[in-house]
Amino acid sequence: MSMQQNIPTSTIEEKLFTVKYKPGPTSHLIPDQNDCQVCPTKACNYFCPANVYHWDPMQSLNLVAYENCFECGACRLGCVYQSIEWVYPKDGHGVTFRHG
């Protein structure tokens, strides 16, 4: 006899809908652009679950969409140069999770 559980399934888009972000006036994520320019992998562009980072080859800059940040800290751990300054948003800004 097998026991089946009724586990609700959700798409990633549905889960992302449960995340609310109130952006602050400035980014709480500040990559060292000098390190970004010499980084061979641009790994933060791939491992960030919120797609916050985007390498722009025309500008030679790592663009930061900080208003998408989940505040998971993956960028601090995954940056091979450990050169992303990350601070918690202040004054009620930042991510809010709600049950959906």
Residue pairs with C-beta under 8 A, 6 or more apart in sequence:
10 100
14 100
15 100
17 100
18 97
18 98
18 99
18 100
19 70
19 95
19 96
19 97
19 98
20 95
20 96
20 97
20 98
21 67
21 68
21 69
21 94
21 95
21 96
22 89
22 92
22 93
22 94
22 96
23 66
23 67
23 89
23 93
24 89
24 90
24 91
24 93
24 94
27 64
27 66
28 66
28 69
28 86
28 87
28 88
28 89
28 94
29 52
29 64
29 66
29 69
29 75
29 84
29 85
29 86
30 64
30 84
30 85
30 86
31 44
31 53
31 62
31 64
31 75
31 79
31 83
31 84
31 85
32 81
32 83
32 84
32 85
33 61
33 62
35 79
35 81
35 83
36 42
36 55
36 61
36 62
36 83
37 60
39 80
39 81
41 80
42 53
42 55
42 62
43 78
43 79
43 80
44 52
44 53
44 62
44 75
44 78
44 79
44 84
45 53
45 54
45 55
45 62
47 74
47 75
47 78
48 74
48 75
48 78
49 70
49 72
49 74
50 68
50 69
50 70
50 72
51 65
51 68
52 64
52 65
52 66
52 68
52 69
52 75
53 62
53 63
53 64
53 65
53 75
54 62
54 63
54 65
55 61
55 62
55 63
56 62
56 63
69 94
69 95
70 95
71 88
71 89
71 94
71 95
73 86
75 84
75 86
76 82
76 84
76 86
88 94
